[in-house]
Amino acid sequence: MLAVAVVTAPVAAQAQPRDGSPMVDESRATSAIEHDSLEDALAEVGTTRGGFRSQSELADRLAAASDDYTSRFPTAFAGVGIVGTTGQVAVVRDADRADQLITDARSRGFSVHSAPSPARQLDQRAERAQAWADSLPPGQRDGVTAIDVDPSSGDVTVVVEDSGAAPVPPADLGAGVRTAGFRPAQGSLGSGAATLPDAPPALLPNSMVGGTRMYVLSPSRTVANWCSLGFNGIRDGRVVNITAAHCSSFTEPTTGQSVFRPGTVSESGSTPRLGAFTSGEADESLDAALVTVDPEDTPRFSNSHVLAGGAEPLALTGTQSPVRGQILCKYGQRTGYTCGRVSGIDSASPGGVRNVTVELCAIAGDSGGVVFSETRAVAVTSLSNAFDQYDQPYPSCEAARTDLALRGAVPMMVGVTVGAISARFPGLQVGAT
């Protein structure tokens, strides 16, 4: 998880890396903005705004086809994905009506490939694996990163941290296990008054848009996290911001565990309060929460925009479910824009995806920020693998890419989808402010 804790009262001792060298204070680090411009971030992954738009439209077409095929061809349809710029439909070729499914998919301009299991079976296995993970005690549950469903291979995989916190899934779940280096990035980074990096300005005066810096002060007022605002929305007539629950989690001194506590939100340690987290609208297992905006500040949050450094904020026009292979981008207050392809989802059906894994860089401070497809809200940033061998967050994407490459890895993040968040908090309208 990608919040960064900023201790606002003196502490007896500071945490140290295993080699004993001083820990970098991310709150005082130089700017780590990767890309100010969406165009530059897209160029890095070999596409343009037009290509980004085409991918979003293709994902919508595949999601619609998935809903149709799930009901019409329940034993033959296995899932959808994007390879390059082509939409693909996975088909169980020896199943009932497989030939009709293949004909229909090709008539819509999709290619087809063989798969061993229908989507409904994959999703049932994934749901059992997710239920098992959610039933674990908090210390063990935190060790499960995500469930990954791959229609092309028929594999359902439980992705766990390499800390060994999570137990091995029971054999009857029919799920494999893969270790990944995802880490929570919440920790004590120094003492004294918080000093935060400069955030890219929003063009709209005083507006609070997705990706803007968010300072979360604990109920005890002794420690604070800085994160990124997610998408603005409305629930029960209140203006809210949809973000990561761990942005309001704080370390318990007696246990050393990070626990959700409803903190207050502001722009920095020296600016007035804007709103607050509540225990009733936070789900630690999902890592999603709603910030209720204070009534006097609702005009500042009454927009559906995403921050853009030095340019007019990007207006979002709706929501979208992610598809494997699709290009998505994120904006976080720490690194700005980064983009990459979806490499993992936890449902063969796009509408059922809860967690999405994307090959893009997000580092400490980007938590809670916005993940989107062209102008569609997709997810909020939750987890990252951008940590060094001493479990310390990298200071920049460049450092993350360089060091992870030596370990045969690339920067990746896990996001919680707006579809899952909306299902968890009924009545939530994303971008309807």
ZIPEJO-V376926 format. One record per residue. N is the residue number from 1. SS is DSSP state (a for helix, b for strand, c for the rest). PHI is phi in degrees with one decimal (999 if undefined). D_LAST is the distance of its C-alpha to the last C-alpha in whole Angstrom. Layout:
BEGIN
n=N ss=SS phi=PHI d_last=D_LAST
n=N ss=SS phi=PHI d_last=D_LAST
END
This chain:
BEGIN
n=1 ss=c phi=999 d_last=27
n=2 ss=c phi=-115.1 d_last=26
n=3 ss=c phi=-75.7 d_last=26
n=4 ss=b phi=-121.1 d_last=28
n=5 ss=b phi=-85.1 d_last=30
n=6 ss=b phi=-124.9 d_last=31
n=7 ss=b phi=-73.1 d_last=34
n=8 ss=c phi=-108.6 d_last=33
n=9 ss=c phi=-136.1 d_last=37
n=10 ss=c phi=-58.1 d_last=40
n=11 ss=c phi=-123.8 d_last=41
n=12 ss=c phi=-71.2 d_last=45
n=13 ss=c phi=-151.8 d_last=45
n=14 ss=c phi=-101.2 d_last=42
n=15 ss=c phi=-62.6 d_last=42
n=16 ss=c phi=-126.6 d_last=44
n=17 ss=c phi=-61.1 d_last=44
n=18 ss=c phi=-64.6 d_last=47
n=19 ss=c phi=-86.3 d_last=49
n=20 ss=c phi=83.5 d_last=49
n=21 ss=c phi=-72.1 d_last=47
n=22 ss=c phi=-60.8 d_last=45
n=23 ss=c phi=-79.3 d_last=41
n=24 ss=c phi=-67.2 d_last=39
n=25 ss=c phi=-88.8 d_last=36
n=26 ss=a phi=-61.8 d_last=33
n=27 ss=a phi=-69.2 d_last=31
n=28 ss=a phi=-115.7 d_last=34
n=29 ss=c phi=-73.4 d_last=34
n=30 ss=c phi=-70.5 d_last=34
n=31 ss=c phi=-58.4 d_last=31
n=32 ss=c phi=-114.9 d_last=31
n=33 ss=c phi=-57.5 d_last=28
n=34 ss=c phi=-82.3 d_last=29
n=35 ss=b phi=-141.5 d_last=27
n=36 ss=c phi=-77.6 d_last=25
n=37 ss=c phi=-112.5 d_last=25
n=38 ss=a phi=-61.9 d_last=24
n=39 ss=a phi=-59.5 d_last=27
n=40 ss=a phi=-67.2 d_last=29
n=41 ss=a phi=-65.5 d_last=28
n=42 ss=a phi=-68.7 d_last=28
n=43 ss=a phi=-61.2 d_last=31
n=44 ss=a phi=-63.3 d_last=32
n=45 ss=c phi=-103.8 d_last=32
n=46 ss=c phi=79.7 d_last=34
n=47 ss=c phi=-141.3 d_last=31
n=48 ss=c phi=-128.2 d_last=29
n=49 ss=a phi=-60.5 d_last=25
n=50 ss=a phi=-64.8 d_last=27
n=51 ss=a phi=-66.8 d_last=28
n=52 ss=a phi=-62.6 d_last=25
n=53 ss=a phi=-64.6 d_last=24
n=54 ss=a phi=-62.8 d_last=27
n=55 ss=a phi=-62.8 d_last=26
n=56 ss=a phi=-64.5 d_last=23
n=57 ss=a phi=-64.9 d_last=24
n=58 ss=a phi=-64.9 d_last=27
n=59 ss=a phi=-62.2 d_last=25
n=60 ss=a phi=-62.9 d_last=23
n=61 ss=a phi=-63.7 d_last=27
n=62 ss=a phi=-67.7 d_last=28
n=63 ss=a phi=-64.1 d_last=26
n=64 ss=a phi=-64.7 d_last=26
n=65 ss=a phi=-63.6 d_last=30
n=66 ss=a phi=-60.2 d_last=30
n=67 ss=a phi=-59.9 d_last=28
n=68 ss=a phi=-65.3 d_last=31
n=69 ss=a phi=-70.4 d_last=34
n=70 ss=a phi=-60.7 d_last=33
n=71 ss=a phi=-84.9 d_last=34
n=72 ss=a phi=-84.5 d_last=37
n=73 ss=c phi=-130.8 d_last=39
n=74 ss=c phi=-62.5 d_last=38
n=75 ss=c phi=-96.7 d_last=41
n=76 ss=c phi=-106.0 d_last=41
n=77 ss=b phi=-82.1 d_last=38
n=78 ss=b phi=-114.9 d_last=37
n=79 ss=b phi=147.0 d_last=34
n=80 ss=b phi=-133.2 d_last=32
n=81 ss=b phi=-168.9 d_last=32
n=82 ss=b phi=-120.0 d_last=32
n=83 ss=b phi=-119.9 d_last=35
n=84 ss=c phi=66.5 d_last=35
n=85 ss=c phi=-115.7 d_last=33
n=86 ss=b phi=-108.7 d_last=35
n=87 ss=b phi=-83.7 d_last=33
n=88 ss=b phi=-121.9 d_last=35
n=89 ss=b phi=-118.0 d_last=36
n=90 ss=b phi=-88.3 d_last=38
n=91 ss=b phi=-129.8 d_last=41
n=92 ss=c phi=-84.9 d_last=43
n=93 ss=c phi=-67.1 d_last=46
n=94 ss=c phi=-93.9 d_last=49
n=95 ss=c phi=-87.2 d_last=46
n=96 ss=c phi=-59.8 d_last=46
n=97 ss=c phi=65.3 d_last=45
n=98 ss=a phi=-63.3 d_last=44
n=99 ss=a phi=-63.5 d_last=46
n=100 ss=a phi=-65.0 d_last=43
n=101 ss=a phi=-63.5 d_last=40
n=102 ss=a phi=-61.4 d_last=42
n=103 ss=a phi=-61.8 d_last=43
n=104 ss=a phi=-65.3 d_last=39
n=105 ss=a phi=-61.4 d_last=37
n=106 ss=a phi=-68.3 d_last=40
n=107 ss=a phi=-67.1 d_last=39
n=108 ss=c phi=-90.7 d_last=35
n=109 ss=c phi=88.7 d_last=36
n=110 ss=c phi=-94.7 d_last=36
n=111 ss=b phi=-89.9 d_last=39
n=112 ss=b phi=-129.1 d_last=40
n=113 ss=b phi=-146.7 d_last=42
n=114 ss=b phi=-78.0 d_last=44
n=115 ss=c phi=-143.1 d_last=42
n=116 ss=c phi=-87.4 d_last=44
n=117 ss=c phi=-136.1 d_last=42
n=118 ss=c phi=-67.9 d_last=39
n=119 ss=a phi=-58.4 d_last=35
n=120 ss=a phi=-64.4 d_last=36
n=121 ss=a phi=-69.8 d_last=38
n=122 ss=a phi=-61.6 d_last=36
n=123 ss=a phi=-67.1 d_last=33
n=124 ss=a phi=-63.9 d_last=36
n=125 ss=a phi=-65.1 d_last=37
n=126 ss=a phi=-65.0 d_last=34
n=127 ss=a phi=-65.8 d_last=33
n=128 ss=a phi=-65.9 d_last=36
n=129 ss=a phi=-65.0 d_last=36
n=130 ss=a phi=-66.7 d_last=32
n=131 ss=a phi=-62.4 d_last=33
n=132 ss=a phi=-62.2 d_last=36
n=133 ss=a phi=-62.0 d_last=34
n=134 ss=a phi=-68.1 d_last=32
n=135 ss=c phi=-85.0 d_last=35
n=136 ss=c phi=-70.7 d_last=37
n=137 ss=c phi=-59.3 d_last=37
n=138 ss=a phi=-50.6 d_last=35
n=139 ss=a phi=-62.4 d_last=37
n=140 ss=a phi=-81.2 d_last=38
n=141 ss=a phi=-59.5 d_last=34
n=142 ss=c phi=-64.8 d_last=33
n=143 ss=c phi=-81.9 d_last=36
n=144 ss=b phi=-94.9 d_last=34
n=145 ss=b phi=-81.2 d_last=32
n=146 ss=b phi=-167.6 d_last=31
n=147 ss=b phi=-109.9 d_last=32
n=148 ss=b phi=-117.9 d_last=33
n=149 ss=b phi=-114.2 d_last=34
n=150 ss=b phi=-119.5 d_last=36
n=151 ss=c phi=-59.6 d_last=37
n=152 ss=c phi=-67.1 d_last=39
n=153 ss=c phi=-103.6 d_last=41
n=154 ss=c phi=78.1 d_last=40
n=155 ss=b phi=-90.5 d_last=40
n=156 ss=b phi=-116.8 d_last=38
n=157 ss=b phi=-125.7 d_last=38
n=158 ss=b phi=-90.1 d_last=37
n=159 ss=b phi=-93.3 d_last=36
n=160 ss=b phi=-122.3 d_last=37
n=161 ss=b phi=-67.3 d_last=37
n=162 ss=c phi=-90.0 d_last=41
n=163 ss=c phi=-84.3 d_last=41
n=164 ss=c phi=79.5 d_last=43
n=165 ss=c phi=-68.3 d_last=41
n=166 ss=c phi=-85.4 d_last=40
n=167 ss=c phi=-74.5 d_last=43
n=168 ss=c phi=-71.8 d_last=44
n=169 ss=c phi=-61.6 d_last=42
n=170 ss=c phi=-58.7 d_last=44
n=171 ss=a phi=-61.7 d_last=46
n=172 ss=a phi=-72.5 d_last=45
n=173 ss=a phi=-75.1 d_last=42
n=174 ss=c phi=67.4 d_last=43
n=175 ss=c phi=-120.1 d_last=41
n=176 ss=b phi=-85.2 d_last=42
n=177 ss=b phi=-131.1 d_last=41
n=178 ss=b phi=-133.3 d_last=40
n=179 ss=b phi=-90.7 d_last=40
n=180 ss=b phi=-133.9 d_last=37
n=181 ss=c phi=-90.9 d_last=37
n=182 ss=c phi=-73.2 d_last=33
n=183 ss=b phi=-140.5 d_last=33
n=184 ss=c phi=-75.0 d_last=31
n=185 ss=c phi=-109.3 d_last=31
n=186 ss=c phi=-104.3 d_last=31
n=187 ss=c phi=-169.4 d_last=34
n=188 ss=b phi=-73.4 d_last=35
n=189 ss=c phi=-118.1 d_last=35
n=190 ss=c phi=145.9 d_last=37
n=191 ss=c phi=-121.0 d_last=38
n=192 ss=c phi=90.5 d_last=37
n=193 ss=c phi=-66.7 d_last=34
n=194 ss=c phi=-72.3 d_last=31
n=195 ss=c phi=-123.0 d_last=31
n=196 ss=c phi=-104.2 d_last=28
n=197 ss=c phi=-68.0 d_last=28
n=198 ss=c phi=-64.5 d_last=27
n=199 ss=c phi=-94.3 d_last=23
n=200 ss=c phi=-58.4 d_last=23
n=201 ss=c phi=-73.5 d_last=21
n=202 ss=c phi=-93.0 d_last=18
n=203 ss=c phi=-69.9 d_last=18
n=204 ss=c phi=-72.9 d_last=15
n=205 ss=c phi=-57.5 d_last=17
n=206 ss=c phi=63.3 d_last=16
n=207 ss=c phi=-76.4 d_last=12
n=208 ss=c phi=-111.2 d_last=12
n=209 ss=c phi=-118.2 d_last=11
n=210 ss=b phi=-56.2 d_last=13
n=211 ss=c phi=98.1 d_last=16
n=212 ss=c phi=-66.7 d_last=17
n=213 ss=b phi=-58.9 d_last=20
n=214 ss=b phi=-131.0 d_last=19
n=215 ss=b phi=-107.6 d_last=22
n=216 ss=b phi=-111.9 d_last=22
n=217 ss=b phi=-97.5 d_last=25
n=218 ss=c phi=-66.5 d_last=27
n=219 ss=c phi=-57.6 d_last=28
n=220 ss=c phi=-78.3 d_last=32
n=221 ss=c phi=62.7 d_last=30
n=222 ss=c phi=-110.5 d_last=33
n=223 ss=b phi=-146.8 d_last=31
n=224 ss=b phi=-141.0 d_last=28
n=225 ss=b phi=-112.6 d_last=26
n=226 ss=b phi=-117.9 d_last=24
n=227 ss=b phi=-136.8 d_last=22
n=228 ss=b phi=-123.8 d_last=19
n=229 ss=c phi=-64.3 d_last=15
n=230 ss=c phi=-95.0 d_last=13
n=231 ss=b phi=-82.1 d_last=10
n=232 ss=b phi=-80.1 d_last=7
n=233 ss=b phi=-164.2 d_last=6
n=234 ss=b phi=-133.2 d_last=6
n=235 ss=b phi=-143.6 d_last=10
n=236 ss=c phi=53.4 d_last=12
n=237 ss=c phi=79.3 d_last=10
n=238 ss=b phi=-101.5 d_last=10
n=239 ss=b phi=-80.4 d_last=7
n=240 ss=b phi=-132.0 d_last=9
n=241 ss=b phi=-120.2 d_last=10
n=242 ss=b phi=-96.0 d_last=12
n=243 ss=b phi=-147.1 d_last=16
n=244 ss=c phi=-86.8 d_last=20
n=245 ss=a phi=-64.7 d_last=21
n=246 ss=a phi=-69.4 d_last=24
n=247 ss=a phi=-64.2 d_last=23
n=248 ss=a phi=-114.9 d_last=23
n=249 ss=b phi=-105.8 d_last=27
n=250 ss=b phi=-135.4 d_last=30
n=251 ss=b phi=-71.8 d_last=34
n=252 ss=c phi=-78.3 d_last=36
n=253 ss=c phi=-62.8 d_last=39
n=254 ss=c phi=-80.6 d_last=41
n=255 ss=c phi=-107.3 d_last=40
n=256 ss=c phi=77.2 d_last=39
n=257 ss=c phi=-92.0 d_last=36
n=258 ss=b phi=-86.0 d_last=32
n=259 ss=b phi=-129.5 d_last=30
n=260 ss=b phi=-65.8 d_last=27
n=261 ss=c phi=-137.9 d_last=27
n=262 ss=c phi=-68.0 d_last=23
n=263 ss=c phi=-89.1 d_last=23
n=264 ss=b phi=-100.8 d_last=21
n=265 ss=b phi=-116.3 d_last=19
n=266 ss=b phi=-148.7 d_last=20
n=267 ss=c phi=-81.4 d_last=20
n=268 ss=c phi=-161.9 d_last=24
n=269 ss=c phi=-71.3 d_last=27
n=270 ss=c phi=-116.9 d_last=27
n=271 ss=c phi=-114.8 d_last=24
n=272 ss=c phi=-64.6 d_last=22
n=273 ss=b phi=-61.7 d_last=20
n=274 ss=b phi=-112.2 d_last=16
n=275 ss=b phi=176.9 d_last=16
n=276 ss=b phi=-157.4 d_last=18
n=277 ss=b phi=-76.6 d_last=19
n=278 ss=b phi=-133.3 d_last=20
n=279 ss=b phi=-64.1 d_last=23
n=280 ss=b phi=-73.6 d_last=21
n=281 ss=b phi=-124.8 d_last=18
n=282 ss=b phi=-142.7 d_last=21
n=283 ss=b phi=-129.8 d_last=23
n=284 ss=c phi=-66.9 d_last=25
n=285 ss=c phi=-64.8 d_last=27
n=286 ss=c phi=-77.2 d_last=24
n=287 ss=c phi=60.1 d_last=23
n=288 ss=b phi=-138.8 d_last=19
n=289 ss=b phi=-156.4 d_last=17
n=290 ss=b phi=-112.5 d_last=14
n=291 ss=b phi=-94.7 d_last=14
n=292 ss=b phi=-82.5 d_last=13
n=293 ss=b phi=-80.3 d_last=12
n=294 ss=c phi=-62.4 d_last=14
n=295 ss=a phi=-51.5 d_last=13
n=296 ss=a phi=-68.9 d_last=15
n=297 ss=a phi=-105.8 d_last=13
n=298 ss=a phi=-58.2 d_last=9
n=299 ss=a phi=-59.8 d_last=9
n=300 ss=a phi=-71.8 d_last=10
n=301 ss=a phi=-101.4 d_last=8
n=302 ss=c phi=-84.4 d_last=5
n=303 ss=c phi=-156.0 d_last=5
n=304 ss=c phi=-120.9 d_last=7
n=305 ss=b phi=-102.4 d_last=10
n=306 ss=b phi=-119.3 d_last=13
n=307 ss=c phi=-61.8 d_last=16
n=308 ss=c phi=-139.1 d_last=19
n=309 ss=c phi=-63.7 d_last=22
n=310 ss=c phi=69.9 d_last=23
n=311 ss=c phi=-140.0 d_last=21
n=312 ss=c phi=-67.1 d_last=18
n=313 ss=c phi=-54.8 d_last=15
n=314 ss=b phi=-82.7 d_last=15
n=315 ss=b phi=-86.5 d_last=12
n=316 ss=c phi=-92.9 d_last=11
n=317 ss=c phi=-119.8 d_last=11
n=318 ss=b phi=163.3 d_last=12
n=319 ss=b phi=-124.1 d_last=14
n=320 ss=c phi=-152.5 d_last=18
n=321 ss=c phi=-90.2 d_last=20
n=322 ss=c phi=-76.8 d_last=23
n=323 ss=c phi=-124.0 d_last=27
n=324 ss=c phi=-55.3 d_last=30
n=325 ss=c phi=92.5 d_last=31
n=326 ss=c phi=-74.6 d_last=27
n=327 ss=b phi=-85.1 d_last=26
n=328 ss=b phi=-124.9 d_last=23
n=329 ss=b phi=-126.3 d_last=22
n=330 ss=b phi=-128.4 d_last=21
n=331 ss=b phi=-126.2 d_last=20
n=332 ss=b phi=-130.2 d_last=21
n=333 ss=c phi=-67.1 d_last=22
n=334 ss=c phi=-86.5 d_last=25
n=335 ss=c phi=-118.8 d_last=26
n=336 ss=b phi=70.6 d_last=23
n=337 ss=b phi=-83.7 d_last=23
n=338 ss=b phi=-143.1 d_last=26
n=339 ss=b phi=-133.4 d_last=26
n=340 ss=b phi=-176.0 d_last=28
n=341 ss=b phi=-91.1 d_last=29
n=342 ss=b phi=-70.1 d_last=28
n=343 ss=b phi=-110.9 d_last=32
n=344 ss=b phi=-155.1 d_last=31
n=345 ss=b phi=-138.2 d_last=29
n=346 ss=c phi=-109.6 d_last=30
n=347 ss=c phi=-153.9 d_last=30
n=348 ss=c phi=-72.4 d_last=31
n=349 ss=c phi=-104.4 d_last=29
n=350 ss=a phi=-50.0 d_last=25
n=351 ss=a phi=-67.1 d_last=23
n=352 ss=a phi=-100.8 d_last=25
n=353 ss=c phi=-69.8 d_last=25
n=354 ss=c phi=-102.8 d_last=24
n=355 ss=b phi=-121.2 d_last=25
n=356 ss=b phi=-126.1 d_last=25
n=357 ss=b phi=-104.1 d_last=28
n=358 ss=b phi=-128.0 d_last=28
n=359 ss=c phi=-82.3 d_last=30
n=360 ss=c phi=-146.4 d_last=29
n=361 ss=c phi=-90.7 d_last=29
n=362 ss=c phi=-141.3 d_last=27
n=363 ss=c phi=-123.8 d_last=29
n=364 ss=c phi=-52.4 d_last=28
n=365 ss=c phi=108.8 d_last=25
n=366 ss=c phi=-84.0 d_last=23
n=367 ss=c phi=-52.0 d_last=22
n=368 ss=c phi=84.5 d_last=19
n=369 ss=c phi=-71.2 d_last=18
n=370 ss=b phi=-93.2 d_last=16
n=371 ss=b phi=-118.2 d_last=18
n=372 ss=b phi=-144.6 d_last=17
n=373 ss=b phi=-122.4 d_last=19
n=374 ss=c phi=54.1 d_last=19
n=375 ss=c phi=-120.9 d_last=16
n=376 ss=b phi=-120.9 d_last=15
n=377 ss=b phi=-73.7 d_last=14
n=378 ss=b phi=-118.3 d_last=17
n=379 ss=b phi=-161.1 d_last=18
n=380 ss=b phi=-116.4 d_last=18
n=381 ss=b phi=-67.9 d_last=21
n=382 ss=b phi=-121.6 d_last=23
n=383 ss=b phi=-124.7 d_last=27
n=384 ss=b phi=-147.2 d_last=29
n=385 ss=c phi=-103.0 d_last=33
n=386 ss=c phi=-82.2 d_last=33
n=387 ss=b phi=-133.3 d_last=36
n=388 ss=c phi=-85.0 d_last=40
n=389 ss=c phi=-66.8 d_last=43
n=390 ss=c phi=-101.0 d_last=43
n=391 ss=c phi=64.8 d_last=39
n=392 ss=c phi=-102.2 d_last=38
n=393 ss=b phi=-67.4 d_last=34
n=394 ss=c phi=-67.8 d_last=35
n=395 ss=c phi=-78.0 d_last=35
n=396 ss=c phi=-158.1 d_last=33
n=397 ss=a phi=-66.5 d_last=33
n=398 ss=a phi=-60.2 d_last=36
n=399 ss=a phi=-64.5 d_last=38
n=400 ss=a phi=-62.9 d_last=36
n=401 ss=a phi=-61.3 d_last=37
n=402 ss=a phi=-63.8 d_last=41
n=403 ss=a phi=-74.0 d_last=41
n=404 ss=a phi=-63.7 d_last=40
n=405 ss=a phi=-60.7 d_last=42
n=406 ss=a phi=-67.2 d_last=45
n=407 ss=c phi=-102.5 d_last=44
n=408 ss=c phi=72.5 d_last=43
n=409 ss=c phi=-130.2 d_last=39
n=410 ss=c phi=-130.7 d_last=36
n=411 ss=c phi=-60.6 d_last=33
n=412 ss=c phi=-142.0 d_last=31
n=413 ss=b phi=-137.5 d_last=28
n=414 ss=b phi=-116.1 d_last=26
n=415 ss=b phi=-115.8 d_last=22
n=416 ss=b phi=-95.8 d_last=21
n=417 ss=b phi=-72.6 d_last=19
n=418 ss=a phi=-66.8 d_last=15
n=419 ss=a phi=-63.9 d_last=17
n=420 ss=a phi=-67.7 d_last=20
n=421 ss=a phi=-67.4 d_last=17
n=422 ss=a phi=-64.0 d_last=15
n=423 ss=a phi=-67.8 d_last=19
n=424 ss=a phi=-72.3 d_last=19
n=425 ss=c phi=-120.0 d_last=17
n=426 ss=c phi=-55.1 d_last=16
n=427 ss=c phi=90.2 d_last=13
n=428 ss=c phi=-70.5 d_last=11
n=429 ss=b phi=-116.5 d_last=8
n=430 ss=b phi=-83.2 d_last=8
n=431 ss=c phi=73.0 d_last=6
n=432 ss=c phi=-101.8 d_last=4
n=433 ss=c phi=-103.3 d_last=0
END
